[in-house]
Amino acid sequence: MKKNKKFVKVLFPKPINMGKRNWGVENLLVVIPKVLSLKILEIKKGKKGGLQYHHLKNECGYILSGKLLIRYDNGNGILKKKILSKGKCFHFPPGSVHQEEAITNVKILEASSLHFNDRVRVEKLYNLELKEGLPTTTIKQVKTSM
């Protein structure tokens, strides 16, 4: 090994709670600047997030435990359903309509691009009632850092 090699410090960040969520808990584990964020989502049985898509955010997840119902539109204006359980994964590219609903208590490891506060709620497009949850944001409101 070269004597002049400069090593970079290893980081062990502490989880950050992302605030009140009607559906459960969202903890930010790691932010890798200009690369990605890593989170743990815990969704309570019977709870769901909004039917939405993202302007810029690219996200994927791995089911650590439980069963999750995904509602999604593959671009034809029709909502489909798929059930995922432990060991399964998903990917929601920007612009893909999706919603997550917990059939049982669910724990998800989620990685995404660094586009926070990025959501467009689309319940009305599918003639569904918008009951609660975080509101639609414009592309100008999307944050790219914490």
N, C-alpha and C positions, 0 to 999 in steps of 0.2 A: 504494500500500500504506500502511496506517495505521502510524504510527511506534510506537504502543503495542502492536502485535500481539506476543504472546508465542508463540514457536514451541516445539514439543516436540522433544526430542532424537531423532535417528534411531538405531536400534539395529542392531548387527551381531553377534548372538550366535554363540558357538562351539558346535558340536555336542557333545552329551553322550551318551556311551555308556551305555545303560540296563542294562548288566550281562550276564552270561553267558546266552546263548541257545543251546540245543542245535541249533537250526535255522539259525543264522547270526548276523547283526548287526542291532541296533536302535539307531539314533542319533536322539536328540531334537534337532531343529533349532531350533524356536522354540516358546515358550509365550506365548500372548496371554491374559493374565489375564481370567477370566470369559468367554472366547470359545472358543479352540481350542488344540490342540497340533499341530505339524507334525513328521513323522518321515520318515526314510529307513529302509526295511527291506530287508535283503539276505538272501534265503533261498537256501541251498545246494541244488543239484540233488538230488532225492530226499528232502529234508527237509520236515517239515510241522509246523504248530502243532497245538494241541489242538482237538478238536471241542468247540465252546463257544458260549455266548451271553453277553451282557453285561447286567447289571442296569440300568445307566444310560448306559453309553458308547454314543455314536453315532459311527460311523467310516465313512470312505470312502477310496478309494485309486485311484491312477492307476499303471498298469504302465509303468515307464520302460524296462525291458528284460527279455527272457526270456519264458517261458511258465509260467503259473500255473494249477493245477487248483483250483477252488473246489468244496467240498462244502457243500451248504446244504439246509435244510428250509423250504419255503414255508408251513408251518403244518399240514401233513397227516400228519406223522410219518414221511415217506419222504425219505431223502436223495437229492438229485439232484446231478449234476455239470455243471460248465461250465468250459471252458478259456478263459482270457484271455491275450492277448499284448500286446506293446508298443502303447500308444495306447488301450487299453481301460480301463474303470474299473468300480468296484463301490461299493455302499453297504450297510452292515450296520447297520440301526436297532437300538436296544435291544430285546432279546428274540429277535433272529433268530439261529438256529443256523447256524454257519459254521465252515469249516476251510480253511486255505490250504496247498497242497502244491506245491513247485517241481518242474516237469517238467524245466526247465533252471535254471541259476542265474538268479534273478529279483531285480530291483530295483524297489521300490514306493515311491512318494511317498504317505504316508498322513496324512490330517487327521482329527482326532477331537475330540469334546468332552473337557473336562478331568476325566475320570474314570479315574484310574490304578488299577492293581491290581484291575480289575473283570473277573472271569471266572467262569463256571459251566461246569465240564466236564461233558459229557453223553454220553461214549462208552458208558456202561452202558445208557442209554436206547435205544441203537441196537445193542445186543449186540456192541459192539466192545471190544477190550482196551485198557485205559489203561496205556500202557507208560512214559511219561516226560512231563516238562513241568511247567509251573507249576500249582499246585493251585487248586481252587475257592476263591473268596473269598465271604464274606457281604457283604450290602449295607452293613453297618457298617464293614467293612474297606476299602471303596472310598475312595480319596483323591481330593480335588478340587483338589489343588495339588502342586507339586513340593517 
